[in-house]
Amino acid sequence: MGERSSIFDMIGPVMIGPSSSHTAGVVRIARAAIKVLGARPEEAVVTFYNSFARTYEGHGSDKAIVAGLLNYKTDDIRIKESFELAKEAGLKYTFKSIGSAGTYHPNTIKLNLIKGNKNVEVIGESLGGGVINISKVNGFTANISAALHTLIITADDREGSIAFITNIITHDKVNIATMSVSRKGKKDIACLAIEMDSGLKPITLEYMKNLEWVKNVIYIPDIDM
């Protein structure tokens, strides 16, 4: 996947320290994950991989991930107090670390989030400068930046489904920036992740949710909004 960046990414985000990779990127991964869940979680299992597994405590990534789960932005001064604030909010969390996972990016985090009877798994990578890549959602490849309006649809793998969905989107006059497709197997369940330059109308989302072959629709506005 080609990395998407701009001059603003190179300058870095407005953030609470110590570093954009260990703080800003981590906050943004967590905020993207709670958008996938659709709510602030009641429980979270956070797994740090590779470099993050060795440095997450010393560099404050543990506080940053909890702050993101509370939906704080990268420049929120409450990041440093996130453990205490999570306790007040009733958020339960567990940290795990795996120091050697060769298939993962050096700065990778897996989030397993629970809210009531709903649970999601999100894997994110902190690429530097606050830029992130959400590589997987619920086991499907996504490769989304969470910097644009994002649509994630899980549906039956059937002929013409991608063309049908993209045709629906064009009625809202949105421009597709990126699109990826992942599936469990031929004619099984597939996942379509689309990043767009502008948002979708509520009626468009409702229509897609009611298609009989669509299993789930997740819509994520720009997470920094």
TABELHU-V51555 format. One record per backbone hydrogen bond with DSSP energy under -0.5 kcal/mol. CO is the residue of the C=O (numbers start at 0). NH is the residue of the N-H. If there is no record, write none. Layout:
# TABELHU-V51555
{{CO,NH} {CO,NH}}
This chain:
# TABELHU-V51555
{{2,4} {5,9} {6,10} {7,11} {12,14} {18,22} {18,23} {19,24} {22,26} {23,27} {24,28} {25,29} {26,30} {27,31} {28,32} {29,33} {30,34} {31,35} {32,36} {33,37} {33,38} {41,91} {42,113} {43,45} {43,93} {44,46} {44,111} {45,47} {45,95} {46,109} {47,97} {48,51} {48,107} {49,52} {49,53} {50,53} {50,54} {51,55} {54,58} {55,60} {55,61} {56,59} {59,63} {60,64} {61,65} {62,66} {63,67} {64,68} {65,69} {66,71} {67,70} {72,75} {73,15} {75,78} {76,79} {77,80} {78,81} {80,84} {81,85} {82,86} {83,87} {84,88} {85,89} {85,90} {86,89} {89,91} {91,43} {93,45} {95,47} {97,49} {100,103} {105,50} {105,51} {105,107} {106,125} {107,48} {108,123} {109,46} {109,111} {110,112} {110,121} {111,44} {112,119} {113,41} {113,42} {114,117} {117,114} {119,112} {120,137} {121,110} {122,134} {122,135} {123,108} {124,126} {124,132} {127,130} {130,126} {130,127} {132,124} {132,134} {133,142} {133,143} {134,141} {135,122} {136,139} {139,136} {143,133} {145,222} {148,195} {149,219} {150,193} {151,217} {152,154} {152,191} {153,214} {153,215} {154,189} {155,157} {157,160} {159,163} {160,164} {161,165} {162,166} {163,167} {164,168} {165,169} {166,170} {167,170} {168,171} {168,173} {169,172} {173,175} {174,196} {177,194} {179,192} {181,190} {184,187} {187,156} {188,183} {189,154} {190,181} {190,192} {191,152} {191,193} {192,179} {193,150} {194,176} {194,177} {195,148} {200,203} {200,204} {201,205} {202,206} {203,207} {204,208} {205,209} {206,209} {207,210} {210,213} {212,155} {215,153} {217,151} {218,220} {219,149} {221,224}}
